[in-house]
């Protein structure tokens, strides 16, 4: 993983500004995440501590989190011991991915006490642990590790804290040239792998970068590349950036020159870089966990409608045989005098055939001629009546399918708050039961929160992330002369450019947003329609988020995730400049 000891060193360095700050609030939006509000140097910042097994991290963030109605036990304990406390130190342990945050607080008797929050960033073994440094006793942790999980160390309340097992690696910041050269087996395989295995705090990504800088690696060039990188790290000279290449994103605080073929976005701080990299990914992971049942439910409903359409189309095909049944009835009427019970078929001249050919009509031998006649006329009337009904049902099922496809796309991009709004919408539309207990309802905010972006020209672009947001954006918020965008015939978000006049670049960037927040996100040359808001209308009785529009033009764009992040960072910069 890229969150190695070097990145941890950079994070710890930046977090030194929190020393002397007071922890005013503590929340636990997810069982693996802790968010602390810290008042320091005339501002309040949010510090995210995450033991997410897939995206563990530690950094200052501006993300908005949805907190549970009842705080978990670990959160309550952190509040008891650390809320109102002052951060005394933020320290990295060696070059490991472990940070100690010491908090000076007061105990139940009002006496001064010291508490230590330990953040261990170790992939699926990551954890957040609160200990009493005076005794070394664990007070509690985000993840409990019992004897059944680990025989080396247990992380449960009441036990003595034991550091993660040492890997006996060298410190890359203090190694000498001779020691470095002798530590490598020059005939022992990949050198980048040897560097990772021999030196603490270096990830495979950073090792590849060092090897790339060495060119045709030999003892001299590899040491020069290694020492130059370590000198910069020793001097706290970091270059936080995200590089996207071949559909994958990488980040580090050392410039990744070996990925020069990718698109690079640089950041003024490691905190901002980490937030930009992890925010969407961690959110997706959390939303998928929280909204798993929602995604499954909508998928089942979608598949039901697909099968329903197949059956209805078969019924429609059968219904088109109505004229055949009428013909059989008329020919049976004309030949009634020749028929008797027990006949299995009637062979007669088809008067409606210009060639004068004959036709064979199947009969039920157990029925009289009159009963066979009535049977065919019944089938004729049933088929004729079903044509209009079945066509209407197919149209409704297609509308349902389109709606549910749109909901699935929205869930792909949803925040936790968006997902909850989608659940409420499904309850309102009668798809789901209201799982909330009856009681006094909270007054709902009538103004949904919209995703805000800013184009390269600084023009605001708004994106609806679910049908409630889409309807509010398109039907209430946007003015008639503003420009509306949506993927052509593809479920996706409503996008509005909040200006009457704008450049072609802004239009293309808005189209990119529309393509990115659609089912065609992974495609290329996606058609995006755009028109003025005054040409967009919602038909009476239509599903939420459904609109019709006219006088549109079409652009073709390929979604670019790096561009989306840049447009979002433009928004952060604009907000910072405003405040």
Buried (B, 14 or more C-beta within 10 A) or exposed (E): BBBBBBBBBBBBBBBEBBBEBBBEBBBBBBBBBBBBBBBBEEEEBBBBBBBBBBBBBBBBBBBEBBEEEEBBEBBBBBBBBBBBBBBBBBBBBBBBBBBBBBBBBEEEEEEEBBBBBBBBBBEEBBBBBBBBBEEEEBBBBBBBBEEEEBEEBBBEBEBEBEEBEEEEBBEBBEBEEEEBBEEBEEEEEEBBBBBBEBBBBBBBBBBBBBBBBBEEBEBEBBBBBBBEBBEBBEEEEBBBBBBBBEEEBBBBBBBBEBBEEBBBBEBEBBBBBBBBBBBBEBBBBBBBEBBEEBBEBBBEBBEBBEEBBEEBEEBBEBBEEBEBBBBBBBBBEEBBEEBEBEBEEBEBEBEEEEEEEEBEBEBEEEBBBEEBBBBBBEBBBEBBEBBEEBEEBBEBBEBBBBBBBBBBBBBBBBBBBBBBBBBBBBBEEEBBEEEEEEEEEEEEEEEBBBBBBBBBEEBBBBBBBBBBBBBBBBBEBBEEEBBBBBBBEBBBBBBBBBBEEBEEEBBBBBBBBBBBBBBBBEEEEBBBBBBBBBEBBBEEEEBBBBBEBEEBEEBEBEBBBBBBBBBBBBBBEBEEEEE
